[in-house]
Amino acid sequence: MTPFLIRRFWSTVENTQASLLLKLDDAALVQCLMGQVGPQTLTDRGQADALQHYIVSRLSLIRDLAQQRLGEYKVS
């Protein structure tokens, strides 16, 4: 995966509502994030497969970050 794709992915995670990231099951969350990164960014099937594998391997981190963001909003 390219650095651009990784940055784009994490930007997408940050810009997605934390509550949505937490309520979706694994498969739906992967599809949601893949769809938001967008076909214009994924230039070939290999990139799409690599991104999907990357997302699956980071689901716990994604949910931890979303939970942290929700906690910050409640404190404010």
KEKOLTI-632641 format. One record per residue: residue number from 0; residue in three letters; chain; x, y, z of N, C-alpha, C in turn. Coordinates in steps of 0.1 Angstrom, whole numbers, plus 5000, padded with zeros to 4 digits. Each point is the difference from the previous one (the first is absolute). Layout:
<num=NUM&residuo=ALA&cadena=A&n_u=X&n_v=Y&n_w=Z&ca_u=X&ca_v=Y&ca_w=Z&c_u=X&c_v=Y&c_w=Z>
...
//
This chain:
<num=0&residuo=MET&cadena=A&n_u=5008&n_v=4988&n_w=5000&ca_u=4992&ca_v=5012&ca_w=5000&c_u=5009&c_v=5012&c_w=5000>
<num=1&residuo=THR&cadena=A&n_u=4995&n_v=5010&n_w=4993&ca_u=5008&ca_v=5013&ca_w=4999&c_u=4997&c_v=5008&c_w=5013>
<num=2&residuo=PRO&cadena=A&n_u=5010&n_v=5009&n_w=5003&ca_u=4997&ca_v=5009&ca_w=5011&c_u=4988&c_v=5009&c_w=4998>
<num=3&residuo=PHE&cadena=A&n_u=4997&n_v=5004&n_w=4988&ca_u=4988&ca_v=5008&ca_w=4997&c_u=4988&c_v=4992&c_w=5004>
<num=4&residuo=LEU&cadena=A&n_u=4999&n_v=4987&n_w=4996&ca_u=4988&ca_v=4992&ca_w=5003&c_u=4999&c_v=4999&c_w=5015>
<num=5&residuo=ILE&cadena=A&n_u=5010&n_v=4998&n_w=5007&ca_u=5000&ca_v=4998&ca_w=5015&c_u=4995&c_v=5013&c_w=5006>
<num=6&residuo=ARG&cadena=A&n_u=5005&n_v=5012&n_w=4996&ca_u=4996&ca_v=5013&ca_w=5005&c_u=4985&c_v=5002&c_w=4997>
<num=7&residuo=ARG&cadena=A&n_u=4996&n_v=4997&n_w=4988&ca_u=4986&ca_v=5002&ca_w=4996&c_u=4991&c_v=4991&c_w=5009>
<num=8&residuo=PHE&cadena=A&n_u=5004&n_v=4988&n_w=5002&ca_u=4992&ca_v=4991&ca_w=5008&c_u=4998&c_v=5005&c_w=5014>
<num=9&residuo=TRP&cadena=A&n_u=5011&n_v=5004&n_w=5007&ca_u=4999&ca_v=5005&ca_w=5014&c_u=4993&c_v=5013&c_w=5000>
<num=10&residuo=SER&cadena=A&n_u=5001&n_v=5008&n_w=4990&ca_u=4992&ca_v=5013&ca_w=5000&c_u=4985&c_v=4996&c_w=4999>
<num=11&residuo=THR&cadena=A&n_u=4997&n_v=4990&n_w=4992&ca_u=4986&ca_v=4996&ca_w=4999&c_u=4995&c_v=4995&c_w=5014>
<num=12&residuo=VAL&cadena=A&n_u=5008&n_v=4992&n_w=5007&ca_u=4996&ca_v=4995&ca_w=5013&c_u=4997&c_v=5012&c_w=5009>
<num=13&residuo=GLU&cadena=A&n_u=5009&n_v=5010&n_w=5000&ca_u=4998&ca_v=5012&ca_w=5009&c_u=4988&c_v=5008&c_w=4996>
<num=14&residuo=ASN&cadena=A&n_u=4996&n_v=5000&n_w=4988&ca_u=4989&ca_v=5008&ca_w=4995&c_u=4987&c_v=4992&c_w=5000>
<num=15&residuo=THR&cadena=A&n_u=5000&n_v=4988&n_w=5004&ca_u=4988&ca_v=4992&ca_w=5001&c_u=4995&c_v=5001&c_w=5015>
<num=16&residuo=GLN&cadena=A&n_u=4987&n_v=5001&n_w=5002&ca_u=4994&ca_v=5002&ca_w=5013&c_u=5004&c_v=4988&c_w=5009>
<num=17&residuo=ALA&cadena=A&n_u=5005&n_v=5003&n_w=5012&ca_u=5004&ca_v=4989&ca_w=5009&c_u=4989&c_v=4990&c_w=5003>
<num=18&residuo=SER&cadena=A&n_u=4988&n_v=5005&n_w=5001&ca_u=4989&ca_v=4991&ca_w=5004&c_u=4997&c_v=4990&c_w=4988>
<num=19&residuo=LEU&cadena=A&n_u=5002&n_v=5005&n_w=4988&ca_u=4999&ca_v=4991&ca_w=4989&c_u=5010&c_v=4989&c_w=5000>
<num=20&residuo=LEU&cadena=A&n_u=5013&n_v=5004&n_w=5002&ca_u=5011&ca_v=4990&ca_w=5001&c_u=4998&c_v=4990&c_w=5011>
<num=21&residuo=LEU&cadena=A&n_u=4993&n_v=5003&n_w=5010&ca_u=4998&ca_v=4991&ca_w=5011&c_u=4988&c_v=4991&c_w=4998>
<num=22&residuo=LYS&cadena=A&n_u=4990&n_v=5005&n_w=4993&ca_u=4987&ca_v=4992&ca_w=4999&c_u=5001&c_v=4989&c_w=4989>
<num=23&residuo=LEU&cadena=A&n_u=5008&n_v=5002&n_w=4990&ca_u=5001&ca_v=4991&ca_w=4989&c_u=5007&c_v=4987&c_w=5004>
<num=24&residuo=ASP&cadena=A&n_u=4995&n_v=4988&n_w=4995&ca_u=5008&ca_v=4988&ca_w=5002&c_u=5012&c_v=5000&c_w=4991>
<num=25&residuo=ASP&cadena=A&n_u=5009&n_v=4991&n_w=5002&ca_u=5013&ca_v=5000&ca_w=4993&c_u=4998&c_v=5001&c_w=4984>
<num=26&residuo=ALA&cadena=A&n_u=4992&n_v=4992&n_w=4995&ca_u=4999&ca_v=5000&ca_w=4985&c_u=4994&c_v=5013&c_w=4995>
<num=27&residuo=ALA&cadena=A&n_u=4990&n_v=5005&n_w=5007&ca_u=4994&ca_v=5013&ca_w=4996&c_u=5010&c_v=5011&c_w=5002>
<num=28&residuo=LEU&cadena=A&n_u=5008&n_v=5000&n_w=5010&ca_u=5010&ca_v=5011&ca_w=5002&c_u=5010&c_v=4999&c_w=4989>
<num=29&residuo=VAL&cadena=A&n_u=5005&n_v=4989&n_w=4997&ca_u=5010&ca_v=4999&ca_w=4989&c_u=4994&c_v=5005&c_w=4987>
<num=30&residuo=GLN&cadena=A&n_u=4987&n_v=4996&n_w=4997&ca_u=4994&ca_v=5005&ca_w=4987&c_u=4997&c_v=5015&c_w=5001>
<num=31&residuo=CYS&cadena=A&n_u=4996&n_v=5005&n_w=5011&ca_u=4998&ca_v=5015&ca_w=5002&c_u=5013&c_v=5008&c_w=4997>
<num=32&residuo=LEU&cadena=A&n_u=5011&n_v=4995&n_w=5006&ca_u=5012&ca_v=5008&ca_w=4998&c_u=5006&c_v=4998&c_w=4986>
<num=33&residuo=MET&cadena=A&n_u=4999&n_v=4988&n_w=4995&ca_u=5004&ca_v=4998&ca_w=4986&c_u=4992&c_v=5009&c_w=4990>
<num=34&residuo=GLY&cadena=A&n_u=4987&n_v=5001&n_w=5003&ca_u=4992&ca_v=5009&ca_w=4991&c_u=5003&c_v=5015&c_w=5002>
<num=35&residuo=GLN&cadena=A&n_u=5004&n_v=5004&n_w=5012&ca_u=5003&ca_v=5014&ca_w=5002&c_u=5014&c_v=5003&c_w=4994>
<num=36&residuo=VAL&cadena=A&n_u=5009&n_v=4991&n_w=5001&ca_u=5013&ca_v=5003&ca_w=4994&c_u=4998&c_v=5002&c_w=4985>
<num=37&residuo=GLY&cadena=A&n_u=4992&n_v=4992&n_w=4994&ca_u=4995&ca_v=5002&ca_w=4986&c_u=5008&c_v=4994&c_w=4989>
<num=38&residuo=PRO&cadena=A&n_u=4992&n_v=4996&n_w=4990&ca_u=5006&ca_v=4993&ca_w=4988&c_u=5010&c_v=5009&c_w=4993>
<num=39&residuo=GLN&cadena=A&n_u=4998&n_v=5013&n_w=5001&ca_u=5010&ca_v=5009&ca_w=4993&c_u=5014&c_v=5000&c_w=5006>
<num=40&residuo=THR&cadena=A&n_u=5000&n_v=4996&n_w=5013&ca_u=5013&ca_v=4999&ca_w=5007&c_u=5007&c_v=4986&c_w=4997>
<num=41&residuo=LEU&cadena=A&n_u=4991&n_v=4990&n_w=4999&ca_u=5005&ca_v=4986&ca_w=4998&c_u=5001&c_v=4997&c_w=4986>
<num=42&residuo=THR&cadena=A&n_u=5012&n_v=5001&n_w=4994&ca_u=5002&ca_v=4999&ca_w=4986&c_u=5000&c_v=4986&c_w=4994>
<num=43&residuo=ASP&cadena=A&n_u=5002&n_v=4990&n_w=5009&ca_u=5000&ca_v=4986&ca_w=4995&c_u=4995&c_v=4991&c_w=5011>
<num=44&residuo=ARG&cadena=A&n_u=4997&n_v=4987&n_w=4996&ca_u=4995&ca_v=4990&ca_w=5009&c_u=5010&c_v=4997&c_w=5011>
<num=45&residuo=GLY&cadena=A&n_u=5013&n_v=5000&n_w=4997&ca_u=5010&ca_v=4998&ca_w=5010&c_u=5000&c_v=5010&c_w=5011>
<num=46&residuo=GLN&cadena=A&n_u=4998&n_v=5013&n_w=4997&ca_u=4999&ca_v=5010&ca_w=5010&c_u=4988&c_v=4998&c_w=5009>
<num=47&residuo=ALA&cadena=A&n_u=4989&n_v=4997&n_w=4993&ca_u=4987&ca_v=4998&ca_w=5008&c_u=5002&c_v=4988&c_w=5010>
<num=48&residuo=ASP&cadena=A&n_u=5006&n_v=4989&n_w=4995&ca_u=5002&ca_v=4989&ca_w=5009&c_u=5009&c_v=5003&c_w=5011>
<num=49&residuo=ALA&cadena=A&n_u=5011&n_v=5008&n_w=4997&ca_u=5010&ca_v=5004&ca_w=5011&c_u=4993&c_v=5009&c_w=5010>
<num=50&residuo=LEU&cadena=A&n_u=4992&n_v=5009&n_w=4995&ca_u=4992&ca_v=5009&ca_w=5010&c_u=4991&c_v=4992&c_w=5008>
<num=51&residuo=GLN&cadena=A&n_u=4993&n_v=4991&n_w=4994&ca_u=4990&ca_v=4992&ca_w=5008&c_u=5007&c_v=4992&c_w=5011>
<num=52&residuo=HIS&cadena=A&n_u=5011&n_v=4994&n_w=4996&ca_u=5008&ca_v=4992&ca_w=5010&c_u=5005&c_v=5010&c_w=5011>
<num=53&residuo=TYR&cadena=A&n_u=5005&n_v=5011&n_w=4996&ca_u=5004&ca_v=5010&ca_w=5010&c_u=4989&c_v=5004&c_w=5010>
<num=54&residuo=ILE&cadena=A&n_u=4988&n_v=5003&n_w=4994&ca_u=4989&ca_v=5004&ca_w=5009&c_u=4997&c_v=4988&c_w=5010>
<num=55&residuo=VAL&cadena=A&n_u=4999&n_v=4988&n_w=4995&ca_u=4996&ca_v=4989&ca_w=5008&c_u=5010&c_v=4998&c_w=5012>
<num=56&residuo=SER&cadena=A&n_u=5013&n_v=5002&n_w=4996&ca_u=5010&ca_v=4999&ca_w=5011&c_u=5001&c_v=5011&c_w=5010>
<num=57&residuo=ARG&cadena=A&n_u=4992&n_v=5011&n_w=4997&ca_u=5000&ca_v=5012&ca_w=5009&c_u=4987&c_v=5003&c_w=5006>
<num=58&residuo=LEU&cadena=A&n_u=4990&n_v=4990&n_w=4999&ca_u=4987&ca_v=5003&ca_w=5005&c_u=5000&c_v=5004&c_w=5015>
<num=59&residuo=SER&cadena=A&n_u=5007&n_v=4993&n_w=5008&ca_u=5001&ca_v=5003&ca_w=5014&c_u=5005&c_v=5014&c_w=5002>
<num=60&residuo=LEU&cadena=A&n_u=5010&n_v=5004&n_w=4993&ca_u=5006&ca_v=5014&ca_w=5001&c_u=4989&c_v=5010&c_w=4996>
<num=61&residuo=ILE&cadena=A&n_u=4994&n_v=4997&n_w=4989&ca_u=4989&ca_v=5010&ca_w=4995&c_u=4990&c_v=5002&c_w=5011>
<num=62&residuo=ARG&cadena=A&n_u=4995&n_v=4989&n_w=5006&ca_u=4989&ca_v=5001&ca_w=5010&c_u=5006&c_v=5007&c_w=5013>
<num=63&residuo=ASP&cadena=A&n_u=5012&n_v=4997&n_w=5003&ca_u=5006&ca_v=5006&ca_w=5012&c_u=5001&c_v=5015&c_w=4998>
<num=64&residuo=LEU&cadena=A&n_u=5004&n_v=5005&n_w=4988&ca_u=5001&ca_v=5014&ca_w=4997&c_u=4986&c_v=5006&c_w=5000>
<num=65&residuo=ALA&cadena=A&n_u=4990&n_v=4993&n_w=4995&ca_u=4986&ca_v=5005&ca_w=5000&c_u=4995&c_v=5002&c_w=5014>
<num=66&residuo=GLN&cadena=A&n_u=5003&n_v=4990&n_w=5008&ca_u=4995&ca_v=5000&ca_w=5014&c_u=5007&c_v=5012&c_w=5007>
<num=67&residuo=GLN&cadena=A&n_u=5012&n_v=5002&n_w=4998&ca_u=5007&ca_v=5011&ca_w=5006&c_u=4994&c_v=5013&c_w=4996>
<num=68&residuo=ARG&cadena=A&n_u=4997&n_v=5002&n_w=4987&ca_u=4994&ca_v=5012&ca_w=4995&c_u=4986&c_v=5002&c_w=5007>
<num=69&residuo=LEU&cadena=A&n_u=4992&n_v=4990&n_w=5001&ca_u=4988&ca_v=5001&ca_w=5007&c_u=5001&c_v=5004&c_w=5015>
<num=70&residuo=GLY&cadena=A&n_u=5010&n_v=4995&n_w=5006&ca_u=5003&ca_v=5004&ca_w=5014&c_u=5004&c_v=5014&c_w=5001>
<num=71&residuo=GLU&cadena=A&n_u=5008&n_v=5005&n_w=4991&ca_u=5004&ca_v=5014&ca_w=5000&c_u=4988&c_v=5010&c_w=4998>
<num=72&residuo=TYR&cadena=A&n_u=4990&n_v=4996&n_w=4992&ca_u=4989&ca_v=5008&ca_w=4998&c_u=4991&c_v=5001&c_w=5012>
<num=73&residuo=LYS&cadena=A&n_u=4999&n_v=4989&n_w=5007&ca_u=4992&ca_v=5000&ca_w=5013&c_u=5006&c_v=5008&c_w=5011>
<num=74&residuo=VAL&cadena=A&n_u=5014&n_v=5001&n_w=5000&ca_u=5006&ca_v=5008&ca_w=5011&c_u=4999&c_v=5015&c_w=4997>
<num=75&residuo=SER&cadena=A&n_u=5000&n_v=5003&n_w=4987&ca_u=5000&ca_v=5015&ca_w=4996&c_u=4987&c_v=5006&c_w=5004>
//
